Amino acid sequence: MKVDVIFLESTGSTNTSARQLLNDSSASEGSLIWAAGQLEGRGQGSNSWHSQPGLNLTFSLVLEPLFLPPDRQFSLNKAMALGVLQTVRQALPHDISACIKWPNDIYASGKKISGILIEHSIQGNVIKNSIIGIGINLNQDEFPAWLPKAASLKQLSGSACDIREMLEKTCANLAGEYARLKNDDFQAVQTEYNSSLCGCGRDLEFTAGSSSFTGRILGVDDFGRLCVLTADGGVRVFSHGEISFSEVRDQDREI
């Protein structure tokens, strides 16, 4: 996949800019909109993405996964999360672990380092295009009080990141994971994604609605739902936003 970088000093949202370029037929697979600052950065649902201009990496990548059936679209989430996770791990000291906070945020030392927002355009049985919006906290030293879990790679590693270099590394990692999907290596992506989930395989205390129970994360199903093994040997399945968990250690405390 050849990446064509379009740099903007400022934009409302790189995902919105990417969609506008697609609508104008000015973007195609590999188009990447990179902005030094976002005025209206978006996260999952109604969440916003806070980033100080010029200190972090915020971009949107356009893909055309025509090979991917719409009912397997979460495979793209898995691949993109793994690509960003690789970048974060490469930038951190070996004694600092990083994991995927389901469905596709990246955490390290219990702090949120990166968020991913994927938007699909589906026509019939085909994903016509996908916009992969990614924010990675690189060099920001302070975050608002309303983001107590946010942190940057600089804060954790003690070293500033070269933003252009981090963009190139991330693009290479994303391209590698995307190639695995194109090569029909879905099982390898699934296995690696599941093993990289925060809290996977450990005894956790879950809260779903007004009830709590003990269980273990098994992974996700083909639709991106979290599968949890309960203490009685049953398996419960949850969509995003339906469940949270906690454990004794401070790391990876919430989904």
C-alpha positions as MATLAB code, in Angstrom:
seq = 'MKVDVIFLESTGSTNTSARQLLNDSSASEGSLIWAAGQLEGRGQGSNSWHSQPGLNLTFSLVLEPLFLPPDRQFSLNKAMALGVLQTVRQALPHDISACIKWPNDIYASGKKISGILIEHSIQGNVIKNSIIGIGINLNQDEFPAWLPKAASLKQLSGSACDIREMLEKTCANLAGEYARLKNDDFQAVQTEYNSSLCGCGRDLEFTAGSSSFTGRILGVDDFGRLCVLTADGGVRVFSHGEISFSEVRDQDREI';
ca = [
       0.000    0.000    0.000;
       1.457    3.322   -1.102;
       0.752    6.179    1.311;
       0.108    9.688   -0.012;
       0.459   12.213    2.832;
      -1.614   15.400    2.795;
      -0.473   17.757    5.574;
      -2.752   20.359    7.171;
      -1.709   22.880    9.817;
      -5.192   22.743   11.288;
      -8.530   21.120   10.602;
     -11.756   20.428   12.422;
     -11.287   16.665   12.243;
      -8.978   14.632   10.003;
     -11.759   12.067    9.539;
     -14.087   14.806    8.325;
     -11.398   16.155    6.000;
     -10.790   12.655    4.637;
     -14.506   12.164    3.993;
     -14.692   15.489    2.147;
     -11.773   14.481   -0.070;
     -13.432   11.131   -0.800;
     -16.679   12.875   -1.701;
     -14.716   15.114   -4.081;
     -12.907   12.081   -5.578;
      -9.638   13.613   -4.351;
      -8.700   10.685   -2.110;
      -8.312    6.948   -2.572;
      -6.684    4.003   -0.800;
      -3.486    5.188    0.854;
      -4.470    8.849    1.131;
      -3.437   10.076    4.568;
      -4.572   13.371    6.067;
      -2.122   14.485    8.755;
      -2.913   17.570   10.822;
      -0.711   19.442   13.273;
      -3.872   20.435   15.148;
      -7.530   19.444   15.293;
     -10.241   21.839   16.433;
     -12.948   19.180   16.672;
     -11.132   15.880   17.098;
     -13.544   12.985   17.540;
     -13.424    9.745   19.504;
     -15.790    6.819   19.945;
     -19.475    7.732   20.183;
     -19.917   11.285   21.445;
     -16.399   11.487   22.887;
     -13.932   14.120   21.732;
     -10.181   13.745   21.209;
      -8.009   16.329   22.969;
      -4.575   17.079   21.523;
      -2.310   20.113   21.853;
      -1.327   21.334   18.355;
       2.161   20.409   17.181;
       2.898   17.952   19.984;
       1.114   14.762   18.984;
       0.260   12.631   15.971;
      -3.248   12.987   14.550;
      -4.129   11.611   11.134;
      -6.689    9.693    9.099;
      -5.858    6.958    6.612;
      -8.176    6.060    3.743;
      -8.516    2.375    2.875;
     -10.644    0.542    0.335;
     -11.035   -2.963    1.806;
     -13.196   -4.319   -0.997;
     -11.978   -7.817   -0.113;
     -13.531   -7.601    3.352;
     -17.217   -8.568    3.753;
     -19.184   -6.045    5.840;
     -19.932   -8.700    8.474;
     -16.160   -9.039    9.052;
     -15.484   -5.313    9.324;
     -14.220   -5.632   12.907;
     -11.219   -7.494   11.498;
     -10.051   -4.103   10.246;
     -10.361   -2.700   13.793;
      -8.184   -5.544   15.060;
      -5.526   -5.014   12.418;
      -5.355   -1.242   12.875;
      -5.200   -1.546   16.677;
      -2.340   -4.026   16.359;
      -0.486   -1.661   14.027;
      -0.713    1.245   16.460;
       0.148   -1.052   19.384;
       3.375   -1.999   17.597;
       4.298    1.683   17.243;
       3.654    2.367   20.924;
       5.650   -0.669   22.023;
       8.551    0.323   19.789;
       8.679    3.744   21.451;
       8.530    2.533   25.062;
      11.233    0.994   27.257;
      11.007   -2.796   27.495;
       9.881   -2.647   31.118;
       6.706   -0.706   30.230;
       3.942   -2.864   28.794;
       1.222   -1.721   26.411;
      -2.086   -3.357   25.505;
      -5.298   -2.849   23.541;
      -8.197   -1.537   25.588;
     -11.201   -3.075   23.881;
     -12.222   -2.263   21.281;
      -9.274   -0.253   19.942;
      -7.642    2.184   22.358;
      -3.997    1.703   23.315;
      -3.002    1.816   26.980;
       0.398    1.673   28.680;
       0.965    1.611   32.438;
      -2.769    2.092   32.893;
      -2.773    5.307   30.825;
      -4.402    5.999   27.478;
      -1.803    6.667   24.806;
      -3.822    6.327   21.625;
      -7.367    6.259   20.306;
      -8.706    4.957   17.004;
     -11.959    5.893   15.274;
     -12.928    3.861   12.193;
     -15.764    4.921    9.897;
     -16.976    2.710    7.037;
     -18.905    3.455    3.893;
     -20.810    0.283    2.963;
     -22.632   -0.316   -0.301;
     -24.526   -3.578   -0.521;
     -22.138   -6.408    0.296;
     -19.003   -4.287   -0.099;
     -17.072   -1.943    2.187;
     -16.494    0.809   -0.356;
     -14.009    2.664    1.847;
     -12.915    3.047    5.434;
     -11.449    6.053    7.209;
      -9.028    5.141    9.995;
      -8.706    8.095   12.385;
      -5.756    7.754   14.758;
      -4.467    9.935   17.565;
      -1.252    9.093   19.430;
      -0.105   11.195   22.380;
       3.584   11.801   21.720;
       5.069   14.873   23.382;
       2.272   16.476   25.382;
       3.315   17.130   28.993;
      -0.033   18.102   30.495;
      -3.622   16.960   29.983;
      -6.917   18.475   31.178;
      -8.272   17.340   34.536;
     -11.221   15.739   32.741;
      -8.773   13.295   31.115;
      -7.183   11.687   34.204;
      -6.117    8.563   32.308;
      -4.426   10.306   29.373;
      -0.637   10.245   29.027;
       1.982   10.673   26.322;
       4.884    8.508   25.242;
       7.233   11.273   26.376;
       5.782   11.179   29.884;
       6.232    7.409   30.116;
       9.585    7.052   28.366;
      11.223   10.340   29.352;
      12.174   11.017   25.719;
      10.563   13.256   23.120;
       9.366   11.675   19.872;
      10.078   12.832   16.333;
       6.557   13.243   14.957;
       7.430   12.587   11.297;
       9.406    9.492   12.235;
       6.519    8.201   14.342;
       4.134    8.769   11.426;
       6.374    6.733    9.116;
       6.680    3.893   11.645;
       2.942    3.837   12.230;
       2.196    3.765    8.503;
       4.594    0.845    8.045;
       2.987   -1.063   10.919;
      -0.541   -0.394    9.674;
       0.425   -1.464    6.146;
       1.867   -4.700    7.494;
      -1.298   -5.566    9.407;
      -3.503   -4.570    6.479;
      -1.468   -6.876    4.235;
      -2.176   -9.765    6.607;
      -5.899   -9.205    6.135;
      -5.485   -9.000    2.352;
      -3.585  -12.291    2.491;
      -6.566  -13.873    4.298;
      -4.575  -14.325    7.507;
      -7.574  -13.478    9.688;
      -6.823  -16.120   12.301;
      -3.345  -14.768   13.034;
      -4.732  -11.243   13.444;
      -7.511  -12.569   15.699;
      -5.114  -14.544   17.893;
      -2.674  -11.667   18.302;
      -5.446   -9.166   18.985;
      -6.999  -11.346   21.687;
      -3.672  -11.960   23.410;
      -2.973   -8.200   23.362;
      -6.199   -7.184   25.123;
      -5.804   -5.410   28.461;
      -6.709   -7.798   31.260;
      -6.932  -10.867   29.016;
      -6.586  -14.158   30.911;
      -6.708  -12.628   34.393;
      -9.429  -12.874   37.036;
     -11.425   -9.643   36.879;
     -14.466   -8.112   38.521;
     -16.969   -7.112   35.832;
     -19.894   -4.727   36.013;
     -22.704   -4.951   33.478;
     -25.633   -2.689   34.184;
     -26.531   -3.052   37.863;
     -24.928   -6.482   38.308;
     -21.337   -7.538   39.023;
     -19.603  -10.849   38.502;
     -16.134  -12.409   38.374;
     -14.734  -13.683   35.093;
     -11.940  -13.743   32.546;
     -11.696  -12.120   29.126;
     -11.453  -14.781   26.413;
     -11.236  -12.361   23.492;
     -13.706  -11.017   20.944;
     -15.976  -12.704   18.432;
     -16.162  -11.929   14.702;
     -18.480   -8.998   15.410;
     -16.122   -7.363   17.911;
     -18.129   -8.321   20.994;
     -16.213   -9.087   24.167;
     -16.449  -12.730   25.306;
     -16.134  -13.280   29.051;
     -15.793  -16.626   30.823;
     -17.752  -16.479   34.079;
     -16.953  -18.276   37.333;
     -19.680  -20.856   36.693;
     -18.118  -21.865   33.379;
     -20.529  -19.976   31.130;
     -19.595  -17.430   28.483;
     -21.250  -14.020   28.291;
     -20.955  -11.702   25.292;
     -21.033   -7.892   25.451;
     -21.073   -5.052   22.943;
     -18.997   -1.914   23.429;
     -20.266    0.226   26.313;
     -22.146   -2.586   28.027;
     -19.415   -3.657   30.466;
     -16.524   -2.430   32.613;
     -14.008   -4.280   34.740;
     -11.512   -3.790   37.541;
      -8.747   -5.794   39.167;
      -6.454   -5.592   42.175;
      -3.485   -4.135   40.278;
      -3.574   -0.533   39.092;
      -2.654   -1.409   35.510;
      -5.398   -1.848   32.897;
      -8.186   -1.047   35.338;
     -11.066   -0.243   33.014;
     -12.580   -1.089   29.698;
];
